[in-house]
Amino acid sequence: MTHWSLALRDVPAPDYADAVIAPLPPGAPTDPAVWAREMFSLAAMPRWVAAALLLRQALVPLLRIPPAPRDAFAVTEVVGDEALLALNDVHLDFRCGVAVDVPARLVRVTTTVRLHGWRGRLYFGVVRLVHPVVVTAMLRRTVRRLAR
């Protein structure tokens, strides 16, 4: 596993960063792109997370932030054991690295965010409160789904 996430490569001095780690289940895929696509699939997300994302889409225009594009959570790059999701927007730059460490039997999700202006600070002031809970729920659900 790399010592530094691709998320930190792209946003080396983030305004926000976190990492969530879970055990890699026996027999689960080891391709990080598979993990990233499953984790960020609307169909695979916990229902309350998908509902929160839909609510976000409805509310952000009030801050003059465009709704997220359909491919906002697409894998943009895979390097070694990590897949990267990247989005640059008017209010923030977002990176999420999903890495699979086979020898350690771990999956790591690293998020970095660089904020832009008052919209980014206001928007992420709310998101910051729930982000770790959301990512943890998404990773746990993905672990259960891919362990089958």
Phi, psi and omega per residue, in radians:
M1 nan 2.487 3.087
T2 -1.181 2.664 3.130
H3 -1.373 -0.432 -3.128
W4 -2.165 2.433 3.131
S5 -1.306 2.627 3.010
L6 -1.027 -0.508 3.118
A7 -1.091 -0.631 3.109
L8 -1.402 -0.465 3.048
R9 -1.070 -0.780 -3.077
D10 -1.386 -0.559 3.141
V11 -2.245 1.367 -3.005
P12 -1.240 -0.371 3.114
A13 -2.231 1.255 -3.028
P14 -1.275 2.695 2.972
D15 -1.365 -0.373 3.106
Y16 -2.600 2.475 3.036
A17 -2.664 2.545 2.984
D18 -2.679 2.888 3.093
A19 -2.473 2.447 3.100
V20 -2.212 2.351 -3.089
I21 -2.207 2.444 3.097
A22 -2.415 2.706 3.063
P23 -1.140 2.470 3.036
L24 -1.417 2.053 -3.091
P25 -1.178 2.590 3.060
P26 -1.011 2.365 3.099
G27 1.396 -0.076 3.135
A28 -1.294 2.711 3.099
P29 -1.068 2.687 3.134
T30 -1.963 0.040 3.106
D31 -1.356 2.060 -3.101
P32 -1.111 -0.498 3.111
A33 -1.162 -0.627 3.089
V34 -1.097 -0.792 3.123
W35 -1.085 -0.792 -3.107
A36 -1.118 -0.815 -3.130
R37 -1.093 -0.735 -3.141
E38 -1.163 -0.767 -3.083
M39 -1.095 -0.657 -3.074
F40 -1.752 0.197 3.055
S41 -1.324 2.203 3.119
L42 -1.006 -0.626 -3.128
A43 -1.189 -0.468 -3.080
A44 -1.678 -0.234 -3.103
M45 -1.208 2.646 2.959
P46 -0.952 2.477 -3.061
R47 -0.975 -0.690 -3.106
W48 -1.176 -0.529 3.085
V49 -1.245 -0.780 3.099
A50 -1.057 -0.709 3.108
A51 -1.118 -0.692 3.115
A52 -1.128 -0.659 3.103
L53 -1.179 -0.669 3.077
L54 -1.136 -0.710 3.079
L55 -1.092 -0.737 3.089
R56 -0.992 -0.794 -3.139
Q57 -1.036 -0.609 -3.119
A58 -1.346 -0.569 -3.012
L59 -1.597 -0.521 -3.033
V60 -1.088 -0.494 3.073
P61 -1.041 -0.408 3.089
L62 -1.110 -0.450 3.084
L63 -1.684 0.158 -3.060
R64 1.047 0.648 3.018
I65 -1.842 2.230 -3.137
P66 -1.176 2.571 3.050
P67 -1.005 2.642 3.133
A68 -1.124 2.465 3.087
P69 -1.190 2.786 -3.113
R70 -1.000 -0.572 -3.101
D71 -1.695 0.424 -3.092
A72 -1.010 -0.530 -3.096
F73 -1.947 0.605 3.100
A74 -1.462 2.553 3.045
V75 -1.215 2.168 -3.106
T76 -1.777 -0.304 -3.079
E77 -2.890 2.565 2.992
V78 -2.256 2.192 3.077
V79 -2.253 1.992 3.134
G80 1.028 -2.060 -3.042
D81 -1.688 0.267 -3.062
E82 -2.341 2.388 3.020
A83 -1.845 2.483 -3.108
L84 -2.028 2.367 2.960
L85 -1.953 2.315 -3.054
A86 -2.440 2.406 3.076
L87 -2.578 2.196 3.001
N88 -1.856 2.219 -3.107
D89 -2.322 3.078 -3.099
V90 -1.151 -0.508 -3.048
H91 -1.778 -0.354 3.120
L92 -2.893 2.805 2.946
D93 -1.897 2.275 -3.062
F94 -2.089 2.357 3.009
R95 -2.344 2.452 3.062
C96 -2.419 2.078 3.064
G97 -1.783 2.241 3.098
V98 -2.005 1.948 -3.045
A99 -2.032 2.535 3.084
V100 -2.075 1.998 3.116
D101 -1.749 1.680 -3.063
V102 -1.126 -0.842 -3.131
P103 -1.033 -0.672 -3.140
A104 -1.500 -0.169 -3.119
R105 1.027 0.840 -3.122
L106 -2.277 2.653 2.961
V107 -2.064 2.277 -3.104
R108 -2.136 2.321 3.078
V109 -2.059 2.012 -3.121
T110 -1.971 2.221 3.122
T111 -2.037 2.363 2.994
T112 -2.280 2.561 -3.115
V113 -2.434 2.334 2.975
R114 -1.992 2.172 -3.074
L115 -1.561 2.607 3.093
H116 -2.176 1.983 2.986
G117 1.170 -3.009 -3.073
W118 -1.169 -0.572 3.129
R119 -1.101 -0.780 3.126
G120 -1.101 -0.759 -3.137
R121 -1.141 -0.756 3.134
L122 -1.146 -0.868 -3.141
Y123 -1.018 -0.886 -3.040
F124 -1.352 -0.297 3.022
G125 -1.028 -0.611 3.090
V126 -1.412 -0.833 -3.082
V127 -1.064 -0.660 -3.110
R128 -0.951 -0.584 -3.103
L129 -1.190 -0.568 -3.051
V130 -1.904 -0.206 -3.037
H131 -0.922 -0.899 -3.131
P132 -1.051 -0.640 3.131
V133 -1.172 -0.746 -3.133
V134 -1.118 -0.862 -3.100
V135 -1.129 -0.710 3.101
T136 -1.070 -0.764 3.115
A137 -1.114 -0.735 3.131
M138 -1.125 -0.751 -3.136
L139 -1.172 -0.745 3.116
R140 -1.044 -0.751 3.138
R141 -1.125 -0.709 3.134
T142 -1.149 -0.710 3.083
V143 -1.015 -0.799 3.137
R144 -1.102 -0.749 -3.104
R145 -1.186 -0.704 -3.080
L146 -1.488 -0.151 3.095
A147 -1.386 -0.223 -3.085
R148 -1.245 nan nan
